[in-house]
Amino acid sequence: MTSDSTNSADTETYDYRYSDEAVDDLVRLGRADRKTYNEALAVRDEVCAAPHDEGYPLTGEWEGCRAKHFGSDRYRFVWECIDDVRCVAVLRVGKRNPRGISVYEAGRPESPIPRPGI
């Protein structure tokens, strides 16, 4: 299951789609901390407005993705920008936990956006 949205009012803004893992991440976050959940949604909107300018690039397994801190620097919003279809693939939303499994250690999910020509 993936979740998506179309932002047709502004042609500069990218659309977004969530990976199954990101949907699960957001459901857990919404149940645990509504304020931080709302911050995650605000970050999503910021990322869709400027997907190549927000956050910072990742390396290794996450090469080609970007991440942005939120929630008092305890959480990460991780995405991949698919320019061909002007869409942000939200891959993970979760804690950067120095103790236990962090959002990065959980592994990179498959993009919810089919790539043209692949």
N, C-alpha and C positions, 0 to 999 in steps of 0.2 A: 504494500500500500504506500502510495506517496500522496503528498498534499501539495497543492499548487495554487497560484494566484496569477491573475493577469492585471497589470497596471496599464490600462489603455489611455489614461488621462495625460500621461507624460511620456512622450516617445523616448526621452533620454533615460528614463528609469527602466532598469532591467526587471523582468518577471522573476519569480522564484519558485523553486520546488524543493520539497524536503525529502531526504532519504528516509527509509523506514526507521533507521536508527535515530535520526534527528527528531522524527515524530515522537518516538518513545522517550527520547531525552526531554523534549518539551512537556510531554504529559507528566513525567516524573517531577520536573521542575515546577510546573503549575500546581501540583499537589503539595509540594514541599515549601515553596516560597513564592507567593503570588507577585510580590514586588519585583523580584529578580526575573521572574517569567515575563513580566511586562517590559523590563529592561531588555530582555532578549528580543522581544518583538520590535522594540525601538531600534535596536542594533540591526535587525534584519532590514528595516526600512532605510537606515543609513547606508548599509551595504548595497542595497538595490539601487540607490541613487548614485553611488560612485564605487562600483565593485573593485576597481583597480587601484583606488586611492585609499580606501579604508584598510585598517589593520596592517599586517605585515606578512611577507611571504614565508612559507614553510619549506622545509627541506626533507630529504630522505623519503620515507614512504609517503609523505604528504606533499611531495614536490608538485607544483602547479596549483596548490591551494593557498589560501590566505586565512589568517585568524585575527580576531579582535578580542581584547579583554573587556569584560564588563562585570557588573555585580561586585563592586569593590575589589576588582582585580582577581577575584577567585574563580571566575568562569571564563570559558573560551567559546567563541562563536566561530565555527570553521566552515569555509565554503570554497567552492570551485566556480570560477566564472566561465561560462560557455558562451563565447562571443558570437558564434555562428547563429545562435538562436536568441541572443540577448537575454540570457537567463542565468540566474545564480542558483547553483545546486548547493543547498544547505546540507552539509554532511554530518556534522555533530554539533551539539550544544551541551556543554557540561563543564565540570570542575577540572581545573588544573591542579590535581591533588598530589602533593609531594609524598603522601602516605597512601598507598593503595593504588588502584587503577585510575589513571587520568584519562581524559577525553582522547588524548593522543595514543595511549597504550592500548585502548580498546580496539584499535585497528581501523583502517580506512574503509568505509563502506563504499559500495558501488554507487556511482552517480545515478540520481533519479532521472537524468536527462539523457535520452538517446542521442548519440553523436552522429551528425550527418556524415555519410560515407564510411562509417565504421561498422 
